[in-house]
Amino acid sequence: KYARNFELTKDLKLFKKVVQYELNKKRVEYVRIHSSGDFYSLKYLKAWADIARNNSNIVFYGSTKAIPLFKRIKAPINFVFCFSVGGKKDHLIKSTDHHAKIFNNKKELLKAGYKDCSKDDLLMLTTKKVGLVYH
């Protein structure tokens, strides 16, 4: 499935049509982009941003380590991403950016001032400091 989905993204015009078709068919309010994987190019990221722009009634969200790519686009308001702490580009994360950090336990997470999003990742839409407990 993942390989097939990746292949589809190589034709971004077709990819956007297929995603739009699925969005229309399913009538969703939220779309988590990538349960696994990340944005692999600026063109691919821009395709998702275009999809979000064309569907302002849907919130597109997720986590990413593709920080340099995100710093190069103007994301629509309904395109909410947390930068995942723990990568080679952490120095690009500003205190004002949405960011996600993994903790050993809930006590450490709360002590550091993060909101626990371990069981409900939609909570990331209401906080800049997203905490997840390692599992």
Backbone torsions as a table, in degrees:
resi	resn	phi	psi	omega
1	LYS	NA	-47.1	-178.7
2	TYR	-62.9	-40.9	179.5
3	ALA	-63.9	-41.6	179.2
4	ARG	-64.4	-43.7	179.0
5	ASN	-62.8	-41.8	178.5
6	PHE	-61.7	-44.3	178.9
7	GLU	-58.4	-39.9	179.2
8	LEU	-60.4	-35.6	-177.5
9	THR	-70.5	-12.8	179.1
10	LYS	-71.1	-20.9	173.0
11	ASP	-113.1	89.0	-171.1
12	LEU	-65.6	-29.4	176.9
13	LYS	-64.6	-47.5	177.2
14	LEU	-65.4	-41.9	178.9
15	PHE	-55.4	-48.1	-179.1
16	LYS	-63.7	-37.2	177.8
17	LYS	-65.1	-43.7	-178.9
18	VAL	-65.3	-44.8	179.2
19	VAL	-62.6	-43.6	-179.7
20	GLN	-62.3	-41.3	177.4
21	TYR	-58.2	-46.9	-179.7
22	GLU	-65.3	-39.2	178.2
23	LEU	-63.5	-43.0	178.9
24	ASN	-64.5	-41.2	-176.9
25	LYS	-68.7	-40.8	-173.1
26	LYS	-92.6	-18.0	177.9
27	ARG	50.0	59.4	-177.0
28	VAL	-92.0	160.1	175.3
29	GLU	-99.5	-29.2	-176.6
30	TYR	-133.7	143.0	174.6
31	VAL	-132.2	116.3	172.5
32	ARG	-87.1	119.4	179.2
33	ILE	-88.7	124.6	177.3
34	HIS	70.2	99.9	168.0
35	SER	-82.3	-17.4	177.7
36	SER	-152.2	142.7	179.9
37	GLY	94.8	-173.0	-175.0
38	ASP	-157.6	178.6	177.6
39	PHE	-73.8	124.1	-173.1
40	TYR	-101.7	-8.6	177.2
41	SER	-157.6	161.0	178.0
42	LEU	-64.3	-39.3	179.5
43	LYS	-62.7	-41.1	179.4
44	TYR	-65.5	-43.9	177.0
45	LEU	-61.0	-44.7	179.3
46	LYS	-62.9	-33.8	177.3
47	ALA	-61.9	-45.0	177.5
48	TRP	-64.9	-40.3	178.2
49	ALA	-62.2	-39.2	176.5
50	ASP	-62.8	-43.4	178.3
51	ILE	-59.3	-44.0	178.8
52	ALA	-63.4	-44.3	179.0
53	ARG	-58.8	-37.1	-179.0
54	ASN	-80.5	-4.0	-179.2
55	ASN	-135.8	62.8	-173.8
56	SER	-65.0	-12.6	178.2
57	ASN	-85.9	-3.2	-179.6
58	ILE	-116.5	138.4	175.4
59	VAL	-96.0	124.8	176.6
60	PHE	-104.9	130.5	-174.2
61	TYR	-150.0	169.9	176.8
62	GLY	160.9	-169.4	178.3
63	SER	-118.3	152.5	-177.7
64	THR	-152.8	151.5	168.6
65	LYS	-108.7	4.9	-179.8
66	ALA	-83.9	49.6	-174.6
67	ILE	-57.9	-46.4	-179.8
68	PRO	-58.9	-34.4	178.3
69	LEU	-67.5	-44.4	-179.4
70	PHE	-64.7	-31.1	179.8
71	LYS	-70.2	-11.0	-177.5
72	ARG	-100.6	-1.3	-178.6
73	ILE	-122.4	160.9	170.5
74	LYS	-101.5	100.8	-176.1
75	ALA	-78.8	140.7	175.0
76	PRO	-66.9	159.1	-175.2
77	ILE	-61.8	-26.0	-178.8
78	ASN	-92.6	18.7	-179.6
79	PHE	-120.6	90.2	-169.5
80	VAL	-110.1	116.2	-179.0
81	PHE	-129.1	141.3	174.8
82	CYS	-100.5	134.7	174.0
83	PHE	-79.9	127.2	-179.2
84	SER	-80.9	118.2	178.0
85	VAL	-74.3	141.6	177.6
86	GLY	120.1	15.8	-179.7
87	GLY	-117.7	-174.6	-177.3
88	LYS	-74.7	-15.3	-176.0
89	LYS	-110.4	21.2	-179.2
90	ASP	-56.3	-29.8	-178.5
91	HIS	-63.5	-15.8	178.8
92	LEU	-85.1	-10.5	-178.6
93	ILE	-80.7	122.9	177.6
94	LYS	-93.2	159.4	179.9
95	SER	-63.4	-21.6	179.5
96	THR	-86.2	-7.6	-179.9
97	ASP	-81.9	147.0	167.8
98	HIS	-62.4	131.2	176.1
99	HIS	-146.8	151.1	-178.0
100	ALA	-119.1	136.5	-179.4
101	LYS	-132.5	142.5	-180.0
102	ILE	-97.3	136.3	-180.0
103	PHE	-121.0	158.7	178.7
104	ASN	-70.7	-31.5	-179.1
105	ASN	-156.5	169.1	-176.2
106	LYS	-66.1	-34.9	-179.7
107	LYS	-60.0	-46.9	178.1
108	GLU	-61.6	-42.5	-178.7
109	LEU	-59.0	-51.6	-178.3
110	LEU	-67.0	-37.9	179.5
111	LYS	-62.5	-33.0	179.9
112	ALA	-81.2	-4.3	176.9
113	GLY	86.1	22.8	178.8
114	TYR	-98.4	156.2	176.4
115	LYS	-94.6	130.1	-177.2
116	ASP	-74.3	111.5	179.3
117	CYS	-112.2	18.9	-176.2
118	SER	-61.5	-38.4	-176.4
119	LYS	-100.1	-18.9	-179.5
120	ASP	-140.9	97.2	-175.9
121	ASP	-71.9	-10.9	175.1
122	LEU	-67.3	-19.1	177.0
123	LEU	-62.3	-19.6	179.1
124	MET	-64.0	-16.4	179.7
125	LEU	-75.3	-14.3	-175.9
126	THR	-112.8	7.5	-179.4
127	THR	-147.6	150.4	175.7
128	LYS	-87.9	-23.1	-177.1
129	LYS	-109.0	93.3	-176.6
130	VAL	-92.3	124.0	177.6
131	GLY	-110.7	141.1	176.3
132	LEU	-131.8	139.0	178.4
133	VAL	-91.6	129.2	179.5
134	TYR	-59.0	134.3	178.6
135	HIS	-135.9	NA	NA
